[in-house]
């Protein structure tokens, strides 16, 4: 459970740094996402989650 909490904390650190470093670019990217079809966003999210799972599996295995 502590690994999971550490992973969530790391996600928050990375996301916070992105917002702090380039807020304008992130706003533009979010605005552009409104034009992307839901299925494309869903596919990209599933691919990112799968890649993350593979990375964790390789590091922990």
PDB file of N, CA, C and O in Angstrom:
ATOM      1  N   UNK A   1       0.822  -1.201   0.000  1.00  0.00           N
ATOM      2  CA  UNK A   1       0.000   0.000   0.000  1.00  0.00           C
ATOM      3  C   UNK A   1       0.862   1.260   0.000  1.00  0.00           C
ATOM      4  O   UNK A   1       0.491   2.266  -0.604  1.00  0.00           O
ATOM      5  N   UNK A   2       2.004   1.209   0.670  1.00  0.00           N
ATOM      6  CA  UNK A   2       2.866   2.383   0.698  1.00  0.00           C
ATOM      7  C   UNK A   2       3.438   2.683  -0.681  1.00  0.00           C
ATOM      8  O   UNK A   2       3.668   3.846  -1.012  1.00  0.00           O
ATOM      9  N   UNK A   3       3.672   1.648  -1.494  1.00  0.00           N
ATOM     10  CA  UNK A   3       4.136   1.881  -2.863  1.00  0.00           C
ATOM     11  C   UNK A   3       3.076   2.623  -3.672  1.00  0.00           C
ATOM     12  O   UNK A   3       3.396   3.514  -4.460  1.00  0.00           O
ATOM     13  N   UNK A   4       1.817   2.249  -3.473  1.00  0.00           N
ATOM     14  CA  UNK A   4       0.729   2.906  -4.194  1.00  0.00           C
ATOM     15  C   UNK A   4       0.636   4.378  -3.802  1.00  0.00           C
ATOM     16  O   UNK A   4       0.487   5.242  -4.666  1.00  0.00           O
ATOM     17  N   UNK A   5       0.723   4.663  -2.521  1.00  0.00           N
ATOM     18  CA  UNK A   5       0.653   6.046  -2.049  1.00  0.00           C
ATOM     19  C   UNK A   5       1.845   6.846  -2.573  1.00  0.00           C
ATOM     20  O   UNK A   5       1.697   8.010  -2.946  1.00  0.00           O
ATOM     21  N   UNK A   6       3.030   6.223  -2.601  1.00  0.00           N
ATOM     22  CA  UNK A   6       4.205   6.894  -3.151  1.00  0.00           C
ATOM     23  C   UNK A   6       4.016   7.178  -4.637  1.00  0.00           C
ATOM     24  O   UNK A   6       4.419   8.238  -5.117  1.00  0.00           O
ATOM     25  N   UNK A   7       3.407   6.242  -5.375  1.00  0.00           N
ATOM     26  CA  UNK A   7       3.164   6.439  -6.805  1.00  0.00           C
ATOM     27  C   UNK A   7       2.185   7.585  -7.041  1.00  0.00           C
ATOM     28  O   UNK A   7       2.390   8.397  -7.943  1.00  0.00           O
ATOM     29  N   UNK A   8       1.127   7.658  -6.240  1.00  0.00           N
ATOM     30  CA  UNK A   8       0.162   8.755  -6.365  1.00  0.00           C
ATOM     31  C   UNK A   8       0.847  10.085  -6.056  1.00  0.00           C
ATOM     32  O   UNK A   8       0.616  11.083  -6.739  1.00  0.00           O
ATOM     33  N   UNK A   9       1.685  10.092  -5.031  1.00  0.00           N
ATOM     34  CA  UNK A   9       2.425  11.309  -4.708  1.00  0.00           C
ATOM     35  C   UNK A   9       3.339  11.743  -5.839  1.00  0.00           C
ATOM     36  O   UNK A   9       3.443  12.935  -6.128  1.00  0.00           O
ATOM     37  N   UNK A  10       3.999  10.797  -6.478  1.00  0.00           N
ATOM     38  CA  UNK A  10       4.885  11.117  -7.596  1.00  0.00           C
ATOM     39  C   UNK A  10       4.100  11.680  -8.777  1.00  0.00           C
ATOM     40  O   UNK A  10       4.558  12.612  -9.439  1.00  0.00           O
ATOM     41  N   UNK A  11       2.925  11.124  -9.043  1.00  0.00           N
ATOM     42  CA  UNK A  11       2.068  11.666 -10.108  1.00  0.00           C
ATOM     43  C   UNK A  11       1.704  13.120  -9.797  1.00  0.00           C
ATOM     44  O   UNK A  11       1.738  13.974 -10.683  1.00  0.00           O
ATOM     45  N   UNK A  12       1.358  13.397  -8.542  1.00  0.00           N
ATOM     46  CA  UNK A  12       1.006  14.764  -8.164  1.00  0.00           C
ATOM     47  C   UNK A  12       2.187  15.714  -8.296  1.00  0.00           C
ATOM     48  O   UNK A  12       2.017  16.862  -8.705  1.00  0.00           O
ATOM     49  N   UNK A  13       3.381  15.247  -7.954  1.00  0.00           N
ATOM     50  CA  UNK A  13       4.584  16.080  -8.103  1.00  0.00           C
ATOM     51  C   UNK A  13       4.813  16.412  -9.569  1.00  0.00           C
ATOM     52  O   UNK A  13       5.031  17.573  -9.915  1.00  0.00           O
ATOM     53  N   UNK A  14       4.765  15.404 -10.432  1.00  0.00           N
ATOM     54  CA  UNK A  14       5.018  15.622 -11.864  1.00  0.00           C
ATOM     55  C   UNK A  14       3.963  16.544 -12.457  1.00  0.00           C
ATOM     56  O   UNK A  14       4.294  17.470 -13.198  1.00  0.00           O
ATOM     57  N   UNK A  15       2.694  16.300 -12.137  1.00  0.00           N
ATOM     58  CA  UNK A  15       1.633  17.141 -12.676  1.00  0.00           C
ATOM     59  C   UNK A  15       1.751  18.569 -12.157  1.00  0.00           C
ATOM     60  O   UNK A  15       1.546  19.521 -12.909  1.00  0.00           O
ATOM     61  N   UNK A  16       2.077  18.720 -10.888  1.00  0.00           N
ATOM     62  CA  UNK A  16       2.241  20.053 -10.318  1.00  0.00           C
ATOM     63  C   UNK A  16       3.380  20.814 -10.966  1.00  0.00           C
ATOM     64  O   UNK A  16       3.268  22.015 -11.211  1.00  0.00           O
ATOM     65  N   UNK A  17       4.480  20.121 -11.246  1.00  0.00           N
ATOM     66  CA  UNK A  17       5.603  20.773 -11.914  1.00  0.00           C
ATOM     67  C   UNK A  17       5.237  21.221 -13.323  1.00  0.00           C
ATOM     68  O   UNK A  17       5.663  22.285 -13.770  1.00  0.00           O
ATOM     69  N   UNK A  18       4.444  20.406 -14.024  1.00  0.00           N
ATOM     70  CA  UNK A  18       4.014  20.798 -15.370  1.00  0.00           C
ATOM     71  C   UNK A  18       3.153  22.060 -15.328  1.00  0.00           C
ATOM     72  O   UNK A  18       3.342  22.966 -16.140  1.00  0.00           O
ATOM     73  N   UNK A  19       2.208  22.124 -14.383  1.00  0.00           N
ATOM     74  CA  UNK A  19       1.364  23.312 -14.258  1.00  0.00           C
ATOM     75  C   UNK A  19       2.180  24.530 -13.851  1.00  0.00           C
ATOM     76  O   UNK A  19       1.909  25.637 -14.317  1.00  0.00           O
ATOM     77  N   UNK A  20       3.166  24.346 -12.997  1.00  0.00           N
ATOM     78  CA  UNK A  20       3.996  25.468 -12.556  1.00  0.00           C
ATOM     79  C   UNK A  20       4.926  25.947 -13.663  1.00  0.00           C
ATOM     80  O   UNK A  20       5.172  27.147 -13.788  1.00  0.00           O
ATOM     81  N   UNK A  21       5.447  25.019 -14.470  1.00  0.00           N
ATOM     82  CA  UNK A  21       6.440  25.365 -15.478  1.00  0.00           C
ATOM     83  C   UNK A  21       5.827  25.968 -16.738  1.00  0.00           C
ATOM     84  O   UNK A  21       6.420  26.856 -17.351  1.00  0.00           O
ATOM     85  N   UNK A  22       4.641  25.491 -17.130  1.00  0.00           N
ATOM     86  CA  UNK A  22       4.069  25.977 -18.386  1.00  0.00           C
ATOM     87  C   UNK A  22       2.544  26.011 -18.348  1.00  0.00           C
ATOM     88  O   UNK A  22       1.886  25.234 -19.040  1.00  0.00           O
ATOM     89  N   UNK A  23       1.981  26.911 -17.541  1.00  0.00           N
ATOM     90  CA  UNK A  23       0.521  26.966 -17.424  1.00  0.00           C
ATOM     91  C   UNK A  23      -0.178  27.363 -18.728  1.00  0.00           C
ATOM     92  O   UNK A  23      -1.250  26.843 -19.036  1.00  0.00           O
ATOM     93  N   UNK A  24       0.412  28.267 -19.483  1.00  0.00           N
ATOM     94  CA  UNK A  24      -0.211  28.699 -20.738  1.00  0.00           C
ATOM     95  C   UNK A  24      -0.290  27.577 -21.756  1.00  0.00           C
ATOM     96  O   UNK A  24      -1.312  27.403 -22.420  1.00  0.00           O
ATOM     97  N   UNK A  25       0.771  26.830 -21.876  1.00  0.00           N
ATOM     98  CA  UNK A  25       0.797  25.723 -22.830  1.00  0.00           C
ATOM     99  C   UNK A  25      -0.214  24.647 -22.441  1.00  0.00           C
ATOM    100  O   UNK A  25      -0.877  24.073 -23.305  1.00  0.00           O
ATOM    101  N   UNK A  26      -0.331  24.373 -21.140  1.00  0.00           N
ATOM    102  CA  UNK A  26      -1.304  23.381 -20.695  1.00  0.00           C
ATOM    103  C   UNK A  26      -2.732  23.841 -20.956  1.00  0.00           C
ATOM    104  O   UNK A  26      -3.585  23.026 -21.309  1.00  0.00           O
ATOM    105  N   UNK A  27      -3.008  25.131 -20.790  1.00  0.00           N
ATOM    106  CA  UNK A  27      -4.338  25.652 -21.098  1.00  0.00           C
ATOM    107  C   UNK A  27      -4.664  25.469 -22.576  1.00  0.00           C
ATOM    108  O   UNK A  27      -5.771  25.063 -22.930  1.00  0.00           O
ATOM    109  N   UNK A  28      -3.687  25.772 -23.437  1.00  0.00           N
ATOM    110  CA  UNK A  28      -3.913  25.592 -24.875  1.00  0.00           C
ATOM    111  C   UNK A  28      -4.128  24.123 -25.218  1.00  0.00           C
ATOM    112  O   UNK A  28      -4.976  23.796 -26.048  1.00  0.00           O
ATOM    113  N   UNK A  29      -3.368  23.244 -24.585  1.00  0.00           N
ATOM    114  CA  UNK A  29      -3.504  21.816 -24.857  1.00  0.00           C
ATOM    115  C   UNK A  29      -4.886  21.313 -24.424  1.00  0.00           C
ATOM    116  O   UNK A  29      -5.515  20.527 -25.132  1.00  0.00           O
ATOM    117  N   UNK A  30      -5.350  21.769 -23.264  1.00  0.00           N
ATOM    118  CA  UNK A  30      -6.677  21.365 -22.793  1.00  0.00           C
ATOM    119  C   UNK A  30      -7.756  21.890 -23.736  1.00  0.00           C
ATOM    120  O   UNK A  30      -8.725  21.186 -24.021  1.00  0.00           O
ATOM    121  N   UNK A  31      -7.597  23.112 -24.219  1.00  0.00           N
ATOM    122  CA  UNK A  31      -8.561  23.666 -25.171  1.00  0.00           C
ATOM    123  C   UNK A  31      -8.570  22.854 -26.462  1.00  0.00           C
ATOM    124  O   UNK A  31      -9.634  22.624 -27.037  1.00  0.00           O
ATOM    125  N   UNK A  32      -7.403  22.417 -26.925  1.00  0.00           N
ATOM    126  CA  UNK A  32      -7.331  21.598 -28.148  1.00  0.00           C
ATOM    127  C   UNK A  32      -7.979  20.228 -27.936  1.00  0.00           C
ATOM    128  O   UNK A  32      -8.502  19.635 -28.879  1.00  0.00           O
ATOM    129  N   UNK A  33      -7.945  19.731 -26.708  1.00  0.00           N
ATOM    130  CA  UNK A  33      -8.531  18.421 -26.428  1.00  0.00           C
ATOM    131  C   UNK A  33     -10.037  18.412 -26.638  1.00  0.00           C
ATOM    132  O   UNK A  33     -10.625  17.356 -26.873  1.00  0.00           O
ATOM    133  N   UNK A  34     -10.671  19.587 -26.555  1.00  0.00           N
ATOM    134  CA  UNK A  34     -12.115  19.663 -26.783  1.00  0.00           C
ATOM    135  C   UNK A  34     -12.477  19.255 -28.201  1.00  0.00           C
ATOM    136  O   UNK A  34     -13.593  18.799 -28.447  1.00  0.00           O
ATOM    137  N   UNK A  35     -11.549  19.413 -29.135  1.00  0.00           N
ATOM    138  CA  UNK A  35     -11.811  19.062 -30.533  1.00  0.00           C
ATOM    139  C   UNK A  35     -11.493  17.606 -30.853  1.00  0.00           C
ATOM    140  O   UNK A  35     -11.823  17.130 -31.939  1.00  0.00           O
ATOM    141  N   UNK A  36     -10.861  16.896 -29.930  1.00  0.00           N
ATOM    142  CA  UNK A  36     -10.478  15.501 -30.165  1.00  0.00           C
ATOM    143  C   UNK A  36     -11.663  14.606 -29.809  1.00  0.00           C
ATOM    144  O   UNK A  36     -12.270  14.769 -28.751  1.00  0.00           O
ATOM    145  N   UNK A  37     -11.992  13.656 -30.695  1.00  0.00           N
ATOM    146  CA  UNK A  37     -13.117  12.751 -30.401  1.00  0.00           C
ATOM    147  C   UNK A  37     -12.880  11.939 -29.120  1.00  0.00           C
ATOM    148  O   UNK A  37     -11.745  11.619 -28.764  1.00  0.00           O
ATOM    149  N   UNK A  38     -13.986  11.618 -28.445  1.00  0.00           N
ATOM    150  CA  UNK A  38     -13.900  10.869 -27.188  1.00  0.00           C
ATOM    151  C   UNK A  38     -13.167   9.536 -27.362  1.00  0.00           C
ATOM    152  O   UNK A  38     -12.358   9.155 -26.516  1.00  0.00           O
ATOM    153  N   UNK A  39     -13.448   8.839 -28.445  1.00  0.00           N
ATOM    154  CA  UNK A  39     -12.803   7.531 -28.652  1.00  0.00           C
ATOM    155  C   UNK A  39     -11.291   7.663 -28.787  1.00  0.00           C
ATOM    156  O   UNK A  39     -10.554   6.787 -28.335  1.00  0.00           O
ATOM    157  N   UNK A  40     -10.823   8.733 -29.395  1.00  0.00           N
ATOM    158  CA  UNK A  40      -9.388   8.952 -29.529  1.00  0.00           C
ATOM    159  C   UNK A  40      -8.758   9.205 -28.168  1.00  0.00           C
ATOM    160  O   UNK A  40      -7.697   8.661 -27.861  1.00  0.00           O
ATOM    161  N   UNK A  41      -9.406  10.026 -27.352  1.00  0.00           N
ATOM    162  CA  UNK A  41      -8.906  10.280 -25.998  1.00  0.00           C
ATOM    163  C   UNK A  41      -8.930   9.000 -25.160  1.00  0.00           C
ATOM    164  O   UNK A  41      -8.004   8.735 -24.394  1.00  0.00           O
ATOM    165  N   UNK A  42      -9.984   8.220 -25.310  1.00  0.00           N
ATOM    166  CA  UNK A  42     -10.098   6.969 -24.563  1.00  0.00           C
ATOM    167  C   UNK A  42      -8.969   6.018 -24.959  1.00  0.00           C
ATOM    168  O   UNK A  42      -8.341   5.405 -24.096  1.00  0.00           O
ATOM    169  N   UNK A  43      -8.712   5.895 -26.249  1.00  0.00           N
ATOM    170  CA  UNK A  43      -7.644   5.021 -26.742  1.00  0.00           C
ATOM    171  C   UNK A  43      -6.284   5.494 -26.226  1.00  0.00           C
ATOM    172  O   UNK A  43      -5.468   4.684 -25.786  1.00  0.00           O
ATOM    173  N   UNK A  44      -6.042   6.796 -26.280  1.00  0.00           N
ATOM    174  CA  UNK A  44      -4.770   7.340 -25.794  1.00  0.00           C
ATOM    175  C   UNK A  44      -4.611   7.078 -24.294  1.00  0.00           C
ATOM    176  O   UNK A  44      -3.519   6.743 -23.835  1.00  0.00           O
ATOM    177  N   UNK A  45      -5.687   7.229 -23.540  1.00  0.00           N
ATOM    178  CA  UNK A  45      -5.638   6.957 -22.106  1.00  0.00           C
ATOM    179  C   UNK A  45      -5.355   5.499 -21.808  1.00  0.00           C
ATOM    180  O   UNK A  45      -4.565   5.181 -20.920  1.00  0.00           O
ATOM    181  N   UNK A  46      -5.999   4.612 -22.551  1.00  0.00           N
ATOM    182  CA  UNK A  46      -5.747   3.176 -22.360  1.00  0.00           C
ATOM    183  C   UNK A  46      -4.323   2.805 -22.732  1.00  0.00           C
ATOM    184  O   UNK A  46      -3.708   1.970 -22.069  1.00  0.00           O
ATOM    185  N   UNK A  47      -3.791   3.415 -23.781  1.00  0.00           N
ATOM    186  CA  UNK A  47      -2.406   3.137 -24.177  1.00  0.00           C
ATOM    187  C   UNK A  47      -1.428   3.651 -23.119  1.00  0.00           C
ATOM    188  O   UNK A  47      -0.447   2.979 -22.800  1.00  0.00           O
ATOM    189  N   UNK A  48      -1.692   4.830 -22.582  1.00  0.00           N
ATOM    190  CA  UNK A  48      -0.821   5.379 -21.536  1.00  0.00           C
ATOM    191  C   UNK A  48      -0.869   4.506 -20.287  1.00  0.00           C
ATOM    192  O   UNK A  48       0.164   4.247 -19.670  1.00  0.00           O
ATOM    193  N   UNK A  49      -2.069   4.049 -19.910  1.00  0.00           N
ATOM    194  CA  UNK A  49      -2.199   3.190 -18.738  1.00  0.00           C
ATOM    195  C   UNK A  49      -1.492   1.855 -18.961  1.00  0.00           C
ATOM    196  O   UNK A  49      -0.848   1.332 -18.052  1.00  0.00           O
ATOM    197  N   UNK A  50      -1.612   1.308 -20.161  1.00  0.00           N
ATOM    198  CA  UNK A  50      -0.941   0.047 -20.479  1.00  0.00           C
ATOM    199  C   UNK A  50       0.564   0.219 -20.446  1.00  0.00           C
ATOM    200  O   UNK A  50       1.273  -0.622 -19.892  1.00  0.00           O
ATOM    201  N   UNK A  51       1.057   1.287 -21.025  1.00  0.00           N
ATOM    202  CA  UNK A  51       2.496   1.553 -21.000  1.00  0.00           C
ATOM    203  C   UNK A  51       2.990   1.713 -19.567  1.00  0.00           C
ATOM    204  O   UNK A  51       4.043   1.184 -19.212  1.00  0.00           O
ATOM    205  N   UNK A  52       2.248   2.431 -18.753  1.00  0.00           N
ATOM    206  CA  UNK A  52       2.616   2.595 -17.352  1.00  0.00           C
ATOM    207  C   UNK A  52       2.647   1.268 -16.618  1.00  0.00           C
ATOM    208  O   UNK A  52       3.550   1.015 -15.820  1.00  0.00           O
ATOM    209  N   UNK A  53       1.665   0.422 -16.883  1.00  0.00           N
ATOM    210  CA  UNK A  53       1.633  -0.897 -16.258  1.00  0.00           C
ATOM    211  C   UNK A  53       2.840  -1.734 -16.667  1.00  0.00           C
ATOM    212  O   UNK A  53       3.426  -2.421 -15.831  1.00  0.00           O
ATOM    213  N   UNK A  54       3.215  -1.684 -17.940  1.00  0.00           N
ATOM    214  CA  UNK A  54       4.379  -2.426 -18.422  1.00  0.00           C
ATOM    215  C   UNK A  54       5.650  -1.910 -17.762  1.00  0.00           C
ATOM    216  O   UNK A  54       6.508  -2.697 -17.363  1.00  0.00           O
ATOM    217  N   UNK A  55       5.771  -0.608 -17.648  1.00  0.00           N
ATOM    218  CA  UNK A  55       6.968  -0.036 -17.011  1.00  0.00           C
ATOM    219  C   UNK A  55       7.052  -0.482 -15.560  1.00  0.00           C
ATOM    220  O   UNK A  55       8.120  -0.888 -15.103  1.00  0.00           O
ATOM    221  N   UNK A  56       5.950  -0.413 -14.832  1.00  0.00           N
ATOM    222  CA  UNK A  56       5.946  -0.855 -13.433  1.00  0.00           C
ATOM    223  C   UNK A  56       6.283  -2.339 -13.346  1.00  0.00           C
ATOM    224  O   UNK A  56       7.063  -2.751 -12.488  1.00  0.00           O
ATOM    225  N   UNK A  57       5.703  -3.134 -14.225  1.00  0.00           N
ATOM    226  CA  UNK A  57       5.957  -4.575 -14.240  1.00  0.00           C
ATOM    227  C   UNK A  57       7.432  -4.871 -14.497  1.00  0.00           C
ATOM    228  O   UNK A  57       8.012  -5.739 -13.845  1.00  0.00           O
ATOM    229  N   UNK A  58       8.042  -4.156 -15.439  1.00  0.00           N
ATOM    230  CA  UNK A  58       9.459  -4.372 -15.748  1.00  0.00           C
ATOM    231  C   UNK A  58      10.361  -3.943 -14.589  1.00  0.00           C
ATOM    232  O   UNK A  58      11.343  -4.618 -14.278  1.00  0.00           O
ATOM    233  N   UNK A  59      10.028  -2.831 -13.960  1.00  0.00           N
ATOM    234  CA  UNK A  59      10.856  -2.322 -12.859  1.00  0.00           C
ATOM    235  C   UNK A  59      10.707  -3.203 -11.626  1.00  0.00           C
ATOM    236  O   UNK A  59      11.694  -3.477 -10.943  1.00  0.00           O
ATOM    237  N   UNK A  60       9.505  -3.644 -11.334  1.00  0.00           N
ATOM    238  CA  UNK A  60       9.262  -4.434 -10.125  1.00  0.00           C
ATOM    239  C   UNK A  60       9.560  -5.910 -10.323  1.00  0.00           C
ATOM    240  O   UNK A  60       9.755  -6.634  -9.347  1.00  0.00           O
ATOM    241  N   UNK A  61       9.599  -6.372 -11.575  1.00  0.00           N
ATOM    242  CA  UNK A  61       9.792  -7.806 -11.835  1.00  0.00           C
ATOM    243  C   UNK A  61      11.201  -8.185 -11.848  1.00  0.00           C
ATOM    244  O   UNK A  61      11.524  -9.355 -12.054  1.00  0.00           O
TER     245      UNK A  61
END
